Amino acid sequence: MRTISTQWLSMIDYGEAWELQKNLVREIDREERGETLLLLEHPPTYTIGSDRHPEHLLYGAEELDRRGISLYEIDRGGDITYHGPGQLVGYPLLYLDAAGLDLHKYLRTLEEAIIRLLAEFGIEGGRKPEYTGVWVGDVKIAAIGVKFNKARSRRGFVTSHGFALNVKRNVEQDGFQGIIPCGIAQYGVTSIEALTGLTLSVEEIGRRIIPHFMDAFESEHAEEGAIETEIQGS
């Protein structure tokens, strides 16, 4: 059984978290660090993945600046999405051995962990065959976009990027109005708070997803190992 440690990083700038992921991917590849799940929030940010469609960003540079929203073109799969306060972001940094490798299974397992968490709150999460992510009926509650980094010291890949689960109602209003999320115009987004009326902190949802994540990935939860980086605690 694999062992995965977790780190709660609280609110952290997107660019800093991206650099942190790159550093940890290298350490995990070299077996200098064990597999790790980062849990955090970001300030208001749009990220555009490798399926780049600039037309899906509805705000111009001046409006982005007025609203205080950062914009990054990044190396994960997928189109444009929003990260911001009230949303739990998870970055699993896991080694996937080349033997029996199934990249689609990895995505489905991420979805499964979120679906199991939602069931705690009486929310029936599900999938849409043509899209990645977790849905409640025809509204999306969690987006998923990942990168499979080819390992240099062994045969396989180390994952980065991950999932964004809408916890607070404000997430739907604050950031998704300025984009066509993942290029999907016909469906909206929702949150745990909007569906249940419960007011829960993002950190609490982060704590609650850990056992579901470990079960879905058939893993044990390790003691948190400190991340040696100057951005720790930012």
N, C-alpha and C positions, 0 to 999 in steps of 0.2 A: 504494500500500500504506500502510495506517495505521501509526502509530508509537505504541507504548504503553510507558510507563515503569512500573517496579515499585518498591514500597517494602516492606521487611520491618520491621514495627513491634514485633515480639516480643509480650510480654504487655501488653495494654492494656484498661482498663475499658470495658465495653460502651457506657456513656453517652458517654464521651469519644470513642470511635471513631464513634459515631453523629453527634455534632456535627461531627467532622472530615469525615465524608462530606458532610454538608450544605454545609459551607464549600467543599469541593472541587467539588461539583456546580455551585455558583454560579460558581466560577472557570472551570470547563470550559465552561459555558454561554456565558460572556462571552469565551471564547477567551484567557483570561489564563493558562491552564495546559493542558498537553496531557493526553490520556487517560491514566489511571493505574489500576494494579492494586495494591490494598493487600493484603498478606499478613500474618497475625497470629494470635495466640491470645487468648482471653478468659478471665478468671477464671470460676468457675462461675456461669452465667446462664441463665435461661429467658426466651425472647422469645415474645410472642404477636402474631401478624400480624393482618391485616384480617379473616380468617375466624375471628373470636373465638368460642372455645368454652371458657369458664372451667372447665367440668367435666373437661376433659382435663388439668388440673393437679391432681395427686393429693395434693400437700402443702399444708397450711395455712400461714398466715403464721408461726406459731411454729416449725414444722418447717423452713421455708425459712431462718429466722434461725439456727436451731440448726446447720444444715448450711452456712451461709454462702453461700447461693445468691441472687443478685439476680434481680429480676423486672421486665421491661419490656414494656409494650404499645407496639408500634411500627407503622410505616407501610408495611411490606412486605406482599406477598401471603402467603397461607398461614395455617396454624394455629400451634400451639405447637411449639417445638423447644428443644434444649439446646445451649449452647456452654460449653466448658470446656477446661482444660489437657489436652493430648494430641490436640487437634483443630485441623486447619488451617482457618482461616477466610479466605476470599478475597472482597474487595469490588471488583469491576470498576466503574470510573467511566468509562463510555464514551458517546460521542455517537452516537446513531442518527438518521440523516437521515430525514425524513418520506418522501422519495422511495423507493419500494419497501420501505417498512417492514414487517417481519415479526417481531412480538414473540415468537411461538412459536419461530421459528428461533433467536432469541437464546438462549432457554432450552435448546434442543437443542444449541446450540454449546457452552454451558457444560458440559452433560453430556458432550459429546464430548471436551472437554479432559481431564476427570477419567477417562473411560474409557480414553483413550490413556495416561495416567499409570499407571493400574492394570495395564495390559498389561505395563509394564516389570517388574512383580513377578510375572507369571504369573497375575494375577487377571483373570477374565473379567467385566468390568463390563457392565451392560446397563440397559435401561429397562423400566418397566412402563407400558403405554399409558395407564392411568387415573391415574397419579401422576407428579409431577415428582421428579427426583432420580436418583441412580445406585444400582443394585441389583446384588447378587451372588446370583443365584437369588432366594430369597424373603426375603433380609435386606438392609436398607438400609445403605449405606456412606457416602453423601453426600446431604445435604439441600440444596435450593435454594429460595430465596425472594427475590424482587427487587422493586424499585420502578422505574417508568418516570416520571421527573420531566420534565414538559413544559418544554422550553426556552423562555426568554423573549426571547432575542436572535436566535433563528433558528428555522427550522421543523424540529422533531424532538423528541427526548427525550434526557436524560442518565440513564444507569442508576445505581442504587445498591443496597446490600445485595448478596447474592450466594450463595456456597456455603459449606458446612461439611463437611469431609472428615474422617472418623474415622481417626486415625493410630494412637493407642495403645489397647491393650486396656482400660485403666482408664476410657475414656470411656463404654463401654457400661454399666459398673457404677456410675459416680459420679453420673450425672445422668439417664439415661434411665429409671431406675426410678421417678422421681417424676412422670412424665407419660405420656400416650398420644401418642407422637410424631406430629405432623402429623395427629392424630386417627385413626391407623391402628393398630387394636388387634391385628389378626391377624398382623402381621409384626414381626419383631425387627430389631435393628441389629447391625452388625459393624464391624470395623476392619482396617486393613492388617496390624497386628501379629497379630491373632487369626487371620487367614487364612494368614499366611506364617511366623509365628514370628520375623520379623525385628524387631530393636529399632532403630528409626530416629528421629531427632529430627524434630520438627514443622518446624523450620527447613530441614532437609535435604529433606523432602517439598515444602516451599514452593519451594526452589530447583529441584527436579526438575520441578515442574508448569509452570514458566515457558515452556520451549520448546514444550510441548504446547498451552498456552494461546495462544501466538503463532501456532502453526501452525493451530489450529482457527479463529482469528479472522483468518487471513491477514494477520498483522501483523508488524512488525519490533519487536525489543526495544530500547528507547532506554536510554541511560545513566540511572541513577537520578537524578531531580531532587529536591533537598531540599524537604521540605514545611515551610514556615514556620509553625510552630504551637508553642505552649508545651507541647503534650503530646508532641512528638517525643521519643522515647527513653523514654517512660514504661513 
